[in-house]
């Protein structure tokens, strides 16, 4: 299945497709504004990737990360939806925050999400250099997402209670009223920490 898709650098022209994916992938109450994605792209373009359809050149999924100067530990405000990425950014920061990821609903169940998460992060880590730790948050009702992250070596560091709106689990869970987020982390083994950056050029494709 993955031979029909490849991981590519996101561009400004992909943003309309990315926002459509965001709206289809998450409950309305936690959909982030387009300016948040523009800021992420402007601040750390190396950390913003898409799952590109080879036939249409359209973005069918996205993975967006932020590079942080320090680890904010369990401060909920640092992970708040819609936060501005620039104040935390450092070009040599050791922390990679996986801010968001989704794929088109019609493509789910085909291991493309796992492909994007695994290979996308590998590309970022390889190209930017110096990352020592990865962080992410996930709704505690999103079992499939938690299993994916655990399979990639992420472990739960802390629970952030009352983090999400009460209805946020809707599109990812069969139900439940929990609003907690799990803060998960992965510490890179020393032999996995790239010491030099080798950025790849962005390939700009129009989004139909």
N, C-alpha and C positions, 0 to 999 in steps of 0.2 A: 504493500500500500504506500509506503513512504517514497517509492520511486516516482510517484506523481507529484511530489512536493519536495521543497528544499528550504532550509533555513537561510534567511536573508536579512540584511540590515534594513530596519525601518526607515522610511523617509517621510517628509512632510506630506507628500502626496498619498501616503498610506493612511493618514489620520482619519479620513471619512470612513474607511473600511474598519479601522480599529475601533472607532466609536460605535459603529453598528455591531461589531462583535461584543463590545462591552455591554451594550444594552440588551443583547440577546443572551449573554452569558450570565448576567447577575441580576438579582432583584433590584427593582427601581430605586429602593432606598439606599443602596450602596454603589450605584453607578457613579463613577467619578467624572467630573467635568472635563471637556476637551482641553481646557487650558492646562489642566494637570498633566495630561499626556504631552502637550506641546512643551511644557517646562522640562519634563523628563527627557524628551528628545533633545532639547537644546542644552541641557546640563550634562548629560552623559549619553551621547549618541551611541557609543560602543556597547551600551547595555540594553539597547532597545532593538529587538529582533521580531521578525514575523515568519509565519509558516506560509511560504509562497506556493501558490498553485502554478505548476509549470505550464499548464495549458492557457490559463487566463491571465497570469501574472498577478492575480488578486491575492491579497492577504486573507488567509482563511483561519488564522490564529495569531496570537501575539504573546511575547514574553518581554516584560519590561522590568528593569532593575535599576537600582540607585547605588552609587558608590559613596560610602560614608567615611568621614575622617575618624570617627570613634564608634564604639559599640555603646548604644544608649541603655543597655541592660533592659530592665522591665518597665521603663517609663512609657505608659500608654500613649501619651501625647506624641511621642516620636514616631509612632506607627499609625497615627490618625489618618483616616481616609482624607484625601485632598490636600495633604501637607505639601508645602513647597520644597522641592528637593535641593535647591541651591545652598541653603544655609548649612546643610550637613555634608555637602559634597567636598571631596578632596581628590585631586588626580592621582594621589599616591595612597589614598585611604585603604586600610586593610579589610574593610567590611563591605560585603556585597549584600544589599537588601533586595530580595525578590519581591517587588512591589505588587505585581499582578500578572496573571496568565489566564488565557482562555482560548478555546478553539470553537469554531462554528458548531452549533449543536448537531447538525446533520452528520458531522464527521466523528462524533464521539463514539466510543466503543471500538475503535480501530487502532488503538495504541498510538495515535498521533499526538495526543497530549503528553504521553510519556516520552515520545521521541523529541518533541519540542522542548520539554523541560530538561531532559538529560543532555541532549546535544547542544541546545541553545546555551545552557550554562557552561558547558565545556568550552564552547567557542569563546564566550566572554572571558572566562578565567584564563584561557590560553592567550588571548589577544591583549588583555590589559595588564597583566602581571601584578604581583604584590598582594593579591587577595588571600587573607588568612582565615576568614570566617564568613559563612553565609547565614543570613537570617530571613525568616518569613513569618507571617501570621496566617492563620487559617481558622475559619469558623469551626467550633468544636462539633458541629453536626455534619460537617463535610467529610464523611468517612472515606470516600474514594480518593479525595485529594490527600488526606492524611496518609493513606496507604502508599500513594505514589511518592510522597516526600520521604516517608520512612524507608522505602526501597532504595532511595538515593542517599541514605545515610543521615537524614535529619532526625533529630531527637527533640522531644519537648523540653524546653527550658522552664517555662512558666505558663500559668493560665492568667489571662487578662479578663477579669469579669466585667460584664455589662459593657462590652466593647462595641458590639454590633447592634443596630436596631432590631427590635423583636421579630420582625418579619424577614430578616436578611437571609435566612436559610432557605427560603422558598424554592429557588431553582436548583439547588444543589442537594436538597434533603427531602425526605418524605414527610417531614414534620418536626414537631418539637418547638419549644419556646425558649430555648437557651439563647443567650446573647454573648456568650463567652468566646474569646479568641484564644487559640493556642499559639504561643510564641515558640517556634522551632528553630533549631540551629544546627549547623554542620561546621565543625572545625576541620580545616584541610590538613591532612598529613603534610609534614615538612617537604616530602618529595613531590607533592602536588602543587606547591606554591610556585607559580611561574615568577621568575625574577626579571624578565624583560618583556616589554610589550611588543606585539607584532600586529598592529591594527590592519584590518582588511578594508578596502574601499567600499563605500556604500553603493549598492546597485539600485538606481532609481527607476522604478516602474510605475506607470500610472495605475490608479485604482479605479476600475470601471464602476 
